[in-house]
Amino acid sequence: MAKKLLAAVVVLAAVALLGFYVVTMPRPLAAAALPAHEPDVANGERLFLAGSCASCHAAPKAEGEAKLVLSGGLELDTDFGLFRVPNISSDREAGIGSWSDIDFVNAMKRGLSPSGAHLYPAFPYTSYAKMRLADLLDLKAYLDTLPASSNRVAYHDLPFPYSLRRGIGLWKRLYLSDEPVIAVDEANEELKRGRTLVEGPGHCAQCHTPRDAFGGLETDRWLAGAPNPEGKGRIPNITPSDDGIGGWSLSDLTYYFESGFTPDFDSVGGPMVPVQENLAKLPPEDRAAIAAYLKAIPPLGADKSGADNTGG
């Protein structure tokens, strides 16, 4: 009887392991999925600015032209462990200069390294997954024009079980989708452009939306404010509610994106500073589209568990 019980346990364990292996398998896109496309480097630069990529990937405290050297090294101390932002410069050894287009697309849309390993979602590919393939190819073309850096960034420092990458495959089953979060009038090109910028390259939800116990975005609280993922305080509610930007006009928002000044004559502060500085470099029509989208999403009250102020 004991032998039969042991055999049953072994079989069940084997089945469970096989099931875990299958559901956590990487699911890369094939190179054939990429469209025939002549890269638009200028569009790639716009997407780079919309995503404020240099804010994380440039060396800490870099200024001016040095912010275009994407050498990495910034440390993000989170509840899941210490993440170190990688070098994504055009260096072929330390950066991503040797990556093919499909390598880059799979990192951005599927959260996979060129070897097929799962990437940690501290890299916000749950947002980038919503980007168009052509836009990703444009972004890759622009990144290829930026300076190379040979800086080698140390690996993340993560406790068990977060140190096991394979489990991220299961996490992706729950939280990784390329579908838009908010429905907008599909005939309204400005709203569609705003949704593309906010939900995709801008990855605004990664800070402005709360997360559940597993680190996934609570999409029913979309952009309603959240604890600061990097430490003290809260990231503000930016839905059009009384607790958010309900009192802001479209022109208030676009002026804020351009100048950094709120309707109350306060100025942008904290981690929003580099974001606003990059938004100011976007074409006016992109800032207007972002504002239109933010005013069109469902208004939600702020979580009252912490302070919330839109001034950043």
N, C-alpha and C positions, 0 to 999 in steps of 0.2 A: 504493500500500500504506500509506504514512504517513497519507494522508488518511482511509482506512478505519479505521485504528487510532485516529486522533484522534476520528473520529466515534463509534466504539464506546466510547471513554473518556467522551466527553461524554454519551452515552446512559446509560451505567452510573452516572455521577455524578448525572444528572437523576433516575434511578430511585431511587438511594440517598437523595437529598434529599427526594423525594416520600415515600418510605417513612418517613424520619425525621419528616417533617411530620405524617404520618398517625398514627404511633404515639405522638407526643408531644402530640397535640391535647388540649386541656382536655375533661373529661367531666363537665360540671355536672349536678346534679339539676334537674329542671324544678319550677316552683312547684307544679304539680299533684301532685307527690310528697308534699307536706306534708299531714299529717293535719289534720282539723278538730279544733282543740284550744283550750281555754280555759287560758291560761298560769297556772301555779302559781308565783307569785313566791317563796314560801317554799321550794319545792323547788329553784328556781333558785339561791337563796342557799346551800343545802346543797351543790349541785354546785360553786358558786363556791369555797366553803371546801374541799371535797374536792380541787379542782384547785389550791388555793393560788395563784389567779390574781394576787392582789395582790403576791405575792412577786416576780414579774417585771414586771408592768405598772404598778405604782405607781412614783412617782419614787424613785430610789435613796435609801436611808436614811430614807424616809418612816416615820412612826410614828403610832399612834393612828388617828383618823378620816381622817388624810391618806392612809392606805393604801387608802382607798376611792376616791381620785381617781386613775384609771387613765391617767395622763398619759404613761407610757412613759419611754424614755430610757436604761434599763439597757443596758450594752454587754456582749456575750458574745464573748469572744475565743477562737475555735476554730481547729482545723486547716484549716478551709475558708475562714476569713476572719473579719472583725469584723461581727457582727450587732448591730443596734440594735433593742431591743424597741419596738414601736409604741404609740402612743396608742390605747387602745380605750375611751376614755370616751364619754359620750353627746354630746359636741360634734359638731355636724353637719358641720363643716369639717375639724377636725384629728383627730377621732376617728371613731367608727362610728355616730354618731347618725342618719345618713341611710340606713344600711343597712336593707334590707328583711329579713324573716325568711329568705327564700331566699338572700339574699346571705350572711347569717350562717351558715346551714346549709352552704352550699357552701364557705365558708372552713374550717369545722370538720371537715366530712366529706370534702371533695374537695381541700382545700388550694388554693382559688381565690379571687382577689380579685373584687369586684363587676364589674370589667371583663373577667374571664375569664383574667387572667394567673395563672400558677403562683406559689404562695407557697413560700418556702423552708421546708424541714422543720425549721429551728431552731424554728419554731412547730410544736409537736408534734401535728400533725393526724393522724399515723399512729395515735395513741392516741384522739383525739377521734372519729375515724371509727367507733369501736366504740360510740359513744353512741347512745341511742334518739333519734329525731327529736323526740318529745314533750319529752324532757329538754333538748334543745338549745333548743327554743322557750321552755322555762321559764328557762333560763340567759339567753337574750337578753332576756326580759322583766325579769329582775332587773338585768342590766347597764343597761338603760334607766332604772332608778330611781336610778342612781349619779350623782354630780356630773360636770358637763362640765369639760373642760380644753382650753384653746386651744393647749397646747404642741405645737409641731411638731418631730418627731423627724427627725434627719438620716437619709439613706439608708444602707444597709449599705455596707461597704467590703470588697469581695470581689475576689480576683484572677481572671484568666482561667484556666480556662473556667467557674468557678463564677459568674461575673458574667452568664452567659447563662442566662436563666430557662428557655428552651424545653427544655433538656435535662432539667429536672426532670420533665417529662412521662414520659420514659423511666424515670427513677428510680421514679416512682410505680407504673409497671407492675410493678416488682420488689417494692416494699415497702409499698404502700398497700392495706390490706384492712379490711373492716368485720367480718370473722369473728373470734370469740374465739380467743385463743391457747391457752388451757388448757381442756380438757374437764372439767366438773364434773358432779355428780349433778344433772340438770335438775329433779328433784323436790325438791331442797333449796333453798328460797328464800333462806336466809341465804348459802349459797355463791354462788348466782347474783348476789345483791346485792353481795357482796364482789368478785366478778369484775368486775361492772359498774363499781364504784368504782375498783378498782386498775388495770384494763386501759384504762378510759375516761378519765373526768375526772381521776383521780389521776395519770395518766400516769407511774406509778412506774418503768416499764421504761425510760423515756428516760434515766434516770441509772443505774439498777441493773442494766441489761442491756448487755453489750458490743456493739460495733458492728464491722461488717466494713470493708474498705478504702473502700467507697463511702458509708459513714455509715448503712447500714441495720442495724436491730437483728438480732442473732443469736438468733433465737427458740428455738434448741435450747439456749441458755444463759440462759433466761428468769429474770431477777432474781438471777442468780448472782454479781453484782458486776462492776464495770467501772472503767476509769480515770476519774478525775474529768473531766468534759467542760469544766470551767472552770479547770483548772490542775493543781496538784500533788496527789498522793495518789490514793486509790481510793474509790469508792463501795462500801459493803459488800454482801456476799452476804445476801439476805433469804429464801433458800429454807430449808426445814426440814431442813437437813443439819447435820453437826457443825461445818462451816465457817460456817454461817449462824445461823439461829434455831432449830436443832434442840433446843437445851436450854431454850428458852423455852416456857412454857405459854401457853395462850390468855389466861389472866388476866394473865400477864406482859406480853403484847403489848398488850392493851387498856389496862392501867395505864400502859404506856409512851406510848401514843397520847394518853392523858388528862393525864399528869403530866410526861412527859419523862424519867422515871427508868427505868433498865434494872434487870434482876434483880440486877446486881452493885452497885447503888447509884451507878452512874455517871449522868451526865446528858447529854441530847442536846446536840450541838454542831454547828458548821459550818452548811452549807446546809440541814440537816435541821431547824434551829430553827424557822424560819417555817412549815415543813410541819407539824411537831408542834403548833405553836400553833394552826393552823387545824383540825387533826384534833381537838384538844381541844374545839372549838366544835361538832363534829358531834354528833348524837344518839347515845347509847350503843349503840343497835342498829346504827348504821353502823360504829362502831369495832369492834364484835364481829364484824360481817360481814367486814370487812377482815382481821381476825386469823384468822378461820376459813378464808378463801381462802388466805392465806399459809401456813397450816399444812397445806393440802391439796394444794399444787402439788408437782411432782416435786422431790425434794431433789437438789441439785447441789453438788459440791465447788467451792470458790473457786479462781479463777485465782491461782496462787502467784507470779505475776510482780510483785506489789506487796503492800503491807500491806493488811490487810482487818480492819476492826473495826466491829462492829455498833453501837457507841455513837454513831456518826455524827461 
